[in-house]
């Protein structure tokens, strides 16, 4: 059995949410280092740092958006047998896909706000969309980016 000795916080990354990832890491580091040996790594590229040790490190991913939330980082951690905090690669890949996760929730009887899927080139007439969804407020979000 391995003996995890430190918590490694991974933050930064290459996504458009790099800045918020770095900002999110600050209070987590401050809180955890009160009780644990913590090492924070600011990633510039979306790869696992060579210095990580699956026998000693518990990984705390704080990378937002692409790579950190879409299951790719989790796949790398799983392949190297790292213990880590958060959802596994399959759950992460599902949850980053807002359309698929909304459909799955509805299939299981979980209420969800009305939505429609649009692609580049689709006509986006506000009045028509509001009528179709039965709502007067709209939120337009990319399907597979952070919240």
C-alpha positions as CSV (number, residue, x, y, z in Angstrom):
1,X,0.0,0.0,0.0
2,X,1.3,3.4,-0.9
3,X,1.8,6.1,1.6
4,X,0.8,9.5,0.2
5,X,3.0,12.1,1.6
6,X,2.1,15.4,-0.1
7,X,-0.8,17.1,-1.9
8,X,0.2,18.4,-5.3
9,X,-2.1,21.1,-6.6
10,X,-2.1,21.4,-10.4
11,X,-3.3,24.8,-11.7
12,X,-2.9,27.0,-14.7
13,X,-2.8,25.1,-18.0
14,X,-3.4,26.3,-21.5
15,X,-7.1,27.0,-21.5
16,X,-8.8,30.3,-21.7
17,X,-9.6,29.8,-18.0
18,X,-5.9,29.8,-16.9
19,X,-6.1,33.0,-14.9
20,X,-9.1,31.9,-12.9
21,X,-7.4,28.5,-12.3
22,X,-4.4,30.3,-10.8
23,X,-6.6,32.5,-8.7
24,X,-8.6,29.5,-7.5
25,X,-5.5,27.7,-6.3
26,X,-4.4,30.4,-3.9
27,X,-7.0,29.9,-1.1
28,X,-6.8,26.1,-1.5
29,X,-3.0,26.1,-1.1
30,X,-3.3,28.5,2.0
31,X,-5.9,26.3,3.6
32,X,-4.4,22.9,2.9
33,X,-0.8,23.9,3.9
34,X,-2.1,24.5,7.4
35,X,-2.3,20.7,7.9
36,X,-0.5,19.1,5.0
37,X,2.7,19.2,2.9
38,X,1.5,21.0,-0.2
39,X,3.3,21.6,-3.5
40,X,1.6,23.8,-6.0
41,X,2.6,23.5,-9.7
42,X,1.6,26.1,-12.3
43,X,1.3,24.3,-15.6
44,X,2.2,26.1,-18.7
45,X,1.4,23.1,-21.0
46,X,-1.2,20.5,-20.6
47,X,1.0,17.5,-19.6
48,X,1.8,15.9,-16.3
49,X,5.0,17.2,-14.8
50,X,7.8,14.6,-14.6
51,X,8.4,15.3,-10.9
52,X,5.1,13.7,-9.8
53,X,5.2,10.4,-8.0
54,X,2.2,8.2,-7.9
55,X,3.4,6.4,-4.8
56,X,3.6,9.6,-2.8
57,X,1.5,12.3,-4.3
58,X,-2.2,13.0,-4.0
59,X,-3.1,15.2,-7.0
60,X,-5.6,18.1,-6.5
61,X,-6.5,19.3,-10.0
62,X,-7.5,22.9,-10.1
63,X,-7.3,23.4,-13.9
64,X,-10.4,24.9,-15.3
65,X,-11.9,24.3,-18.7
66,X,-10.1,22.3,-21.4
67,X,-7.8,19.6,-20.1
68,X,-8.7,20.0,-16.4
69,X,-12.4,19.5,-16.6
70,X,-12.9,17.5,-19.8
71,X,-11.5,14.2,-18.6
72,X,-8.1,14.4,-20.3
73,X,-6.1,15.2,-17.2
74,X,-8.0,12.5,-15.2
75,X,-7.2,10.0,-18.0
76,X,-3.5,10.8,-17.6
77,X,-3.7,10.5,-13.8
78,X,-5.6,7.2,-14.1
79,X,-3.1,5.8,-16.6
80,X,-0.2,6.5,-14.2
81,X,-2.2,5.2,-11.2
82,X,-2.3,8.5,-9.3
83,X,-4.7,9.1,-6.4
84,X,-6.5,12.3,-7.2
85,X,-9.4,14.5,-6.0
86,X,-12.6,14.8,-8.0
87,X,-14.5,13.0,-10.7
88,X,-13.0,10.3,-12.8
89,X,-12.3,10.7,-16.5
90,X,-15.6,9.4,-17.8
91,X,-17.7,11.6,-15.4
92,X,-15.6,14.6,-16.2
93,X,-16.0,14.1,-20.0
94,X,-19.8,13.8,-19.5
95,X,-20.1,16.8,-17.2
96,X,-18.1,19.2,-19.4
97,X,-20.6,18.4,-22.2
98,X,-23.6,20.5,-21.1
99,X,-25.9,19.1,-23.8
100,X,-25.2,15.4,-23.0
101,X,-25.4,15.9,-19.3
102,X,-28.7,17.8,-19.6
103,X,-30.1,15.0,-21.7
104,X,-29.0,12.4,-19.2
105,X,-30.4,14.3,-16.3
106,X,-33.8,14.5,-18.1
107,X,-33.7,10.8,-18.9
108,X,-33.5,10.1,-15.2
109,X,-36.3,12.5,-14.3
110,X,-34.1,15.3,-13.0
111,X,-35.7,18.7,-13.9
112,X,-33.7,20.9,-16.2
113,X,-34.4,24.2,-17.8
114,X,-35.5,24.2,-21.4
115,X,-32.6,24.3,-23.9
116,X,-31.8,24.0,-27.5
117,X,-28.7,23.0,-29.4
118,X,-27.3,25.5,-31.9
119,X,-24.4,25.2,-34.2
120,X,-22.3,27.7,-36.1
121,X,-24.4,29.0,-39.0
122,X,-27.8,28.4,-37.3
123,X,-30.3,31.2,-37.4
124,X,-30.4,32.9,-33.9
125,X,-33.5,35.0,-33.8
126,X,-34.1,35.9,-30.2
127,X,-37.9,36.1,-30.4
128,X,-38.2,32.8,-32.1
129,X,-35.9,31.1,-29.7
130,X,-37.7,32.6,-26.7
131,X,-41.0,31.3,-28.1
132,X,-39.7,27.8,-28.8
133,X,-38.2,27.5,-25.2
134,X,-41.2,29.2,-23.5
135,X,-38.9,31.7,-21.8
136,X,-37.9,35.4,-22.1
137,X,-34.4,35.0,-20.7
138,X,-31.7,33.3,-22.7
139,X,-28.2,32.1,-21.8
140,X,-25.9,31.2,-24.6
141,X,-23.0,28.9,-23.6
142,X,-20.5,26.7,-25.5
143,X,-21.4,23.0,-25.1
144,X,-18.0,21.8,-23.9
145,X,-16.2,24.7,-22.2
146,X,-16.2,25.7,-18.6
147,X,-19.2,27.3,-16.9
